[in-house]
């Protein structure tokens, strides 16, 4: 849980995540379709990251079924869903998430 004195430790990371989420919003369906295509058509054990980046239109992507703003829809699963959302980013964004040390403050 983030306590009052630690709010500043979460404001910037959440701002960055929300900005990334907004950028990916327009192409979320294309990324989901690409994931389904790779799994159903080719049964790829690992995702083709180049195709996912192309589908997102950016050098990063998120393959989660939900967006950041969707996470509040199920409060009882918020922590698990947020972790899944963070884990669904491309490796370059995961590196940013690690630098922000977001996982250490997760206790809802």
TAVENDA-V626079 format. One record per residue. N is the residue number from 0. SS is DSSP state (@ for helix, = for strand, . for the rest). Layout:
n->N ss->SS
n->N ss->SS
//
This chain:
n->0 ss->.
n->1 ss->.
n->2 ss->.
n->3 ss->@
n->4 ss->@
n->5 ss->@
n->6 ss->.
n->7 ss->@
n->8 ss->@
n->9 ss->@
n->10 ss->@
n->11 ss->@
n->12 ss->@
n->13 ss->@
n->14 ss->@
n->15 ss->@
n->16 ss->@
n->17 ss->@
n->18 ss->@
n->19 ss->@
n->20 ss->@
n->21 ss->@
n->22 ss->@
n->23 ss->@
n->24 ss->@
n->25 ss->.
n->26 ss->.
n->27 ss->@
n->28 ss->@
n->29 ss->@
n->30 ss->@
n->31 ss->@
n->32 ss->@
n->33 ss->@
n->34 ss->@
n->35 ss->@
n->36 ss->@
n->37 ss->@
n->38 ss->@
n->39 ss->@
n->40 ss->@
n->41 ss->@
n->42 ss->.
n->43 ss->.
n->44 ss->.
n->45 ss->.
n->46 ss->.
n->47 ss->.
n->48 ss->@
n->49 ss->@
n->50 ss->@
n->51 ss->@
n->52 ss->@
n->53 ss->@
n->54 ss->@
n->55 ss->@
n->56 ss->.
n->57 ss->.
n->58 ss->.
n->59 ss->.
n->60 ss->.
n->61 ss->=
n->62 ss->.
n->63 ss->.
n->64 ss->.
n->65 ss->.
n->66 ss->.
n->67 ss->@
n->68 ss->@
n->69 ss->@
n->70 ss->@
n->71 ss->@
n->72 ss->@
n->73 ss->.
n->74 ss->@
n->75 ss->@
n->76 ss->@
n->77 ss->@
n->78 ss->@
n->79 ss->@
n->80 ss->@
n->81 ss->@
n->82 ss->@
n->83 ss->@
n->84 ss->@
n->85 ss->@
n->86 ss->@
n->87 ss->.
n->88 ss->=
n->89 ss->.
n->90 ss->@
n->91 ss->@
n->92 ss->@
n->93 ss->@
n->94 ss->@
n->95 ss->@
n->96 ss->@
n->97 ss->@
n->98 ss->@
n->99 ss->@
n->100 ss->.
n->101 ss->@
n->102 ss->@
n->103 ss->@
n->104 ss->@
n->105 ss->.
n->106 ss->.
n->107 ss->.
//
